[in-house]
Amino acid sequence: MTKAPGPADASDPKVYGWCPGALRPMMSGDGLVLRIRAPQGRLSQDQARAIASLSERFGNGLIDLSARANLQLRGITADSYPALIAALQDLGLVDHDSAAEARRNVILTPLWQPEDISHRIATQLEQALRDAQDLSLPGKFGFVVDAGESPRLRDCAGDIRIEASGAELLLLADGADYGKVVSAKTAAKAALDLARWFLQQGGAPEGRGRMQPLIARRGPPTSHITPRRTSTPSPMIGHCAIGQLVGLEFGQITAQALATLAEQGALRLTPWRMLLVEGARDLTARHLPGLILDARDPRLRVSACTGAPGCLQALSATRDLARDLARFVPEGQLLHVSGCAKGCAHPGPAPLVLTATAPDTFALIHHGKAGDQPLRVSLRADALRAAPQILTEGS
């Protein structure tokens, strides 16, 4: 029997193997994309206001929050780029060396408290990565620090993890169920040692690679013998001990909305398509148009990449379709609408996936990734809107 054509059969997308940074921007369909890795994932009110102003002055006023808790400014022109970088460096948000900036790829649990164990480890790790000039890691290689009593970043992308496991602190290679016990003082150095082990074991033979495939091939280091404990689900939109969590539709916010939000408090960037507003308690939709303040909002059941024309790899627009289908996605499930087979907005499997194969044409995948074998092909966007039950038929 002939194999059904899948998303990868149509105009295979280009895989860059790296993510845009501030000092290494990436061209997209709406101009340069510039990524800001804010230290400790936090923006003061002044920094957030300044970013909003810079986005409108030098870009198109659209700002993405990535799954790695970074901000992406969009629509930057080549002519305006140098002035923008200088302004961001003045704000303390960009390193002066592109290699150091690329290494400083750390996700810190957004629920940290000043000088707690997570905060101290992340601060030490960021500095150690800046100083590690001999360490040449792949562009997408990252670290996760989640050392609080209730780890919440298990589902976030990261190659080396430092997380609480009961009363112990574990260093983990992504993909392994066993780790090495470390302390707050030794964790940062141990993480860099594990990164060097990854390179020595051939994890990035051509400058690309991730920890999980390496672990699948050869297992973790022999010193990693302590079993990993369970983690806690990511928090919901609403109040938490630090302040209030606010959702972003498709992880995007306008410069105007960011400036408005910054009036309420300092902002912490999360990998959950949410911003945490420090000290906030009574944010309402009246104050924050376009943001998601209700944990039951159906838009939280869909994810979608930038899509065409904003992304040069995308074969179709994505977000209007995702928005229209959101209310038909069953509670507890997720619909991922991807402009190409790379699946950047949700790299892991999802219960429901639509992958563009041509303008306004999609393949349907159940319980898989954007590039997996489809259940149905050549589904038109207007047909999906007219009969959304197509999404779950046969599931």
N, C-alpha and C positions, 0 to 999 in steps of 0.2 A: 504494500500500500504506500502511496506517495505521501511523504510527510507534509503536513499542512504548513504553508509559509508562515513564518513568525515575524515579529517586529524587526529582527536583525536582517531579514532579507531585503528590506527597503532602506536604501541610503544609510548604511551603517554610520553611526555618529563617530566623530573624532574623539578619541580619549586622550586628553592632555597629560594625565598622570600627576597633575598638581592643581592646587587651588589658587585663586588670585590672592595676592597680598597687597599691602599698601605700596611697597616698593617694587612689586612685580604684578602690575594690574593685568587683567585679561580683557581682550576685546570681545564685546557682545554685540547683539543687534541694535542696541540703543546707546552704544558708546562704550567707553572703558568701565569695567567693574573693579572697584577698589575695596579691599577688605581690611577692616580695622580690628586688630586683636587687642582689645582693651585690657590692660593689666588687671588681673583678678576678676575680669569680666564685669567691671563696674565703671559707670560714668557719673561723675559729679554733675550737679545741676548745670554748672557753667559749661562743662564739657559737652553735655547733651544739647544745650542751647546752641553752642558753637557749631556742633555737627549739623544740626538742622539748618542753620544759616549757611554753612558751607555747601550743603547738599543743594540748596536752592540757587546759590551763587555760581557754583561750578558744575553742578549736575542737573538732573531732571526732577529733583525733589522727591525721588523714590528711594527708600532705604530698606534693605532686606536684613532679616535676622536669620543667620544660617543655623544649621543643625549642630554647629560647633560653637554656638554662642558668640559668633562674630557679627559685626555689622558690615554690610556691603553698601557702598554708595554707588549709584548707577548713573549712567548718562554722562560720564566725565569725558571731556574733550582733551586731546593731546596738548593743545595750547594752554589749557587751564590746569593741567596736572601738576606742573612744578610748584605753582603757587598754593595749590591745595595741600600738597605734601608738606611744604614749609609750615603752613598753618597747623596741620595735624601734629607735626613735630613740636611746635611751640606749645601745644596742648598736652604734650607728654603721652601721646597715643601711638606714636610710630617710632621704631628704632631708627638709628642713623645708619645701620648696616643691614643690607638686604638678607645676608646669610643668617645673622642673629635673629632677625624678624621671622624668617622662615622656620627656624628651630623652635621659637617660642610659641609652640602650638599646644596650649594647655587649657583644658576645660576644668574649671573649679565649680564645685557644687554651689548653685546660687544661694543656698540657704546658710552659707557660712556666717559666723559671727567674728568680729574683729579679734585677731590674735588667737582664735581657736585652732585646733590641730590642722584642719583643712586649709585655713588661711595661711598658717605658718609654712606648711609644706609647699603649697603652691607658690608662695613668694620665694622660697629658697630654690624651688625647681625652675622657675622662670629665670632667676639670676644665673643658676648653673647652666642653663641652656644658652643664655647669652654668651657666657664665658667659654663654652665648649667649642672652640674654633676647629677642633679636629673632627667634630661629629658632623657627618654629611648624610642626613636622613632624607628619605623620599618626601616630596612636597606635601603629601596627604598624611604623613605619619604624625600621630598625636598622642597626648598624654591626658589622663583623666584623674583628678584628685577628688575623692568622695569619701573622706575619712570621718564623717559625722556618725552619730549613733545609728542613723537610719540611711544607708546608702540608697541613692535614688537615680544614679546615672548608669545603671546596668545596660540600658538599651541605647545609650549614646555612643556614637562612634569614637573609638580610641584604641590605640595599639598597646599602650602600657598603662596599667591602672593601679592606683593606690587607694585602697578602700578598706573601710572597717568590716570586720568579720567577727561578730560577737565581741569579745573583749580584746581581740587581736587586730593588728594592722597588717594587711597583706599587700605585697607587691605581686601583681598578676600580669602575665602575658595574655593578650586578648585571644580568646578561643580555648584557654586552659581552665580546668576546674580546680587546679591546685596552684598555690602561690607560695611565696616566701615571706615569713614573718619579718617585719622591719619595725623601726621606731620612728618617731617624729624627727629625730636627729639624723637618722641614716636613710630615710626614704628617698630624698632627692638624689643622693649619690647612687643608691641602689637602682633607681630608675634609669639613670644615665648608663650604668654598667649593663643593664638589661638591653638598652638601645644598642650599645656596642656589640653585645652578644648577638643580637638580631643581624647586624651587618656581617659579623664574622661567620655566621651560619649560612650566609648567602641569601638573606631575606630580600635583598634589593640588588639583584645581579646587574641590572642595567639602570640603576638609579630609581627604579620603581619597585614597589612591593609593600605588603602589609603584614602585620604580625600573624593574623589568623591563619592564612594559608601556610605559613612556615610551621606553626604549631600543629596544624593538621598533618603535615608531612613528617615531622620529627619529634613532636612533643615538647614540653617546656624544659628548661634547665633542670638538671638532676637535683639541685637544691630546693626546688619548688615542690614541697611535699605536704603542705598544709591545705586541707580542703576548704573551698570557698563556701560561705554561708549564703542564705537567701538575702535578697534586697527588698526595698520598699518601693511600691509604684511611684511614678512621678506625681507631683502634687497637681491638684485641680485649680482652675481659675477661681480666684477669690482670696480670702484673707489667709495669711500665714504668720509665723512669729516675727518675720522681718518687715512685713508690710502687706501689699496687695499685689496679686498676680493678675496681669491683663493680657488677654490673647490678641494675637495679630492674625488677621485673615491671610492665609498662605505665607505667613511669616514676613509680611511686608507692612511698612508704615510710611505715611507721608511725612515730609519734613515739618509741616505745620502741626501734625498730630504729635510728633516727637517733642517739639518745642512746648506744646501745651502740656504734655505729660511731665516734662521736666520741671514745670512750675510746681508740681505736687511733691517732688522729692528726687533724690539721687536714684539712678536706674541701674539695675543689675540685669545683665544679658543672660538668657537661659537657652538651653538647647531644645526647648519644648514649644517653640513658636510663641513664647510669652516673655513679657518684660515684668520684672519685679520692681515695684515702686516702693522705695524704702519709707517706712513710717506711714504710708497711706492706709486709710481705713474706710473712706466713704466715697470712693470714685464712682461716678455714675455715667451712663451713656450720654447724659445731657452735657457733661463736661468734655467727653472724649468721643466725638463722632467717628465712626469707622472702626472702632476697636471692639473687641469681644469681651464682655464682662459677665456673661452667663455661661456656666459650665455645661449647660444643656444645649447650647447653640449648635445646630446641625453642621455649621461650617467647620467645627472641630472634628468632624468625621470624614473630612476630605483633605488631601494634600495635593498640591500641583506645583510644578516647576514654573519658571517664567514663561515658557512656551514661546511660540512665534508671535510677533517678529522680534521680541526682545532677546531671544537666544538664537544664535546662528546655527545651532545644531537641531533645533526643534523643527519638526515637520508640520506642526499645527499649533494653533492657539489652544490653550488648556484651561485657563482659569474661569472663563465664562461658563464652560461646560461643567466644570467641577462645582461651581456655585449653584448652577441650575439643578444638578443631581444630588446635592448634599442632603436634602430633606428626604430622599428616597433610600439613603444608606441605612441599613438596620442599626439600631443602637448596639454599641459594643464592637462594631466593625469599622473598617477604614477603606475608603476608596482613594486610590492613588492614580491621578491622571498625569501621564508623562508625555512630554513632547517628543521623546525619542527613547531608544532602548537602553540608554544609560541609567535612567531612573534617578537622577540627582536629588530630587526632592524627597525620596524615600528609598534609599539603596537596598534595604532589606525586603523580605517578603511582606505582602499585604493581602488581606482576604479578597479584595477586589482591585484589579488593576486595568486601566485603559491606557494602551501605548499607541501613540500616533504612528501611522504608517504612511500617511499622505495628508494633505490639508483636509481638516474636518473628517478624517477617517481613522478608525481606531481598531486595534485588536484587544480582545477581552481575555484576561488571565485571572484565574482563581487561585488564591493561596500561593502566590509566586512573586517574582520580581518582574520589572518592566521588560527585560529581555528574554523571559522564559517562553516556553511553548504555549501558544494561546488556545483557549477553548473555542473562541469564535474570531473570525477575521472580517475585515471590510465593513465594520459597523459605522454608519454615518452618524455624525453628531446630532442631526435633526431627528433621526430615528430613535436614538437613545433618549432624547428629550421627550419624544412622543410616547415612548413605551419604556420607561425606566425599569420595569420589571425584568427587562433583558439582563440587567446587571447580575441578578441573583438566580436566574434560571439555571438549573442543573448543579447548583452549589450544595 
